[in-house]
Amino acid sequence: MSGPSLRLLRQIHNYIGAFFAPAILFYAFSGAFQTFSLHENHGGSDYQPPAWIVTIASIHKDQRFPRYGTPHSDRAPRREPPDVRRAEAGPSPLPLKLFVLCLATGLILSTLIGLMLALSNRASRRWTLIMLALGSIVPMAFLFL
């Protein structure tokens, strides 16, 4: 790949990364809490998730703030059938869903450009390929353990 092409890819990669960095950090942060179900009440336990964790999880999962007000808890989001929830007044989650689609597309594009840039460096190509392979194999191995 020529020098000008690499410079252009680096610039595109930089702009995509900078634009989506806040959202990537938010979704990674909120997703970490969801991985351990810290956003949900656990049946049979006294655990009540903090309201801020419920809020960020709802934004992450549903692209909207949670609905509060069940008789059992003032912190837990209402568990109503999806058709009833859609009928409630409130801002549409569609704009944020479209942003998240753009975020996913930008993250994929930025990652692919980053890999192209990393693999264009002959001095580190072997280690880049090894790390890429390990980054694919290790999570799959953990999934099946």
Secondary structure, DSSP 4 states (H G I P E B T S, - for coil): --HHHHHHHHHHHHHHHHHHHHHHHHHHHHHHHHHTTTTSPPTTS-----HHHHHHHHHHHHSSPPPP--SS-SSSPP---HHHHHHS-S--SHHHHHHHHHHHHHHHHHHHHHHHHHHH-TTTHHHHHHHHHHHHHHHHHHHH-
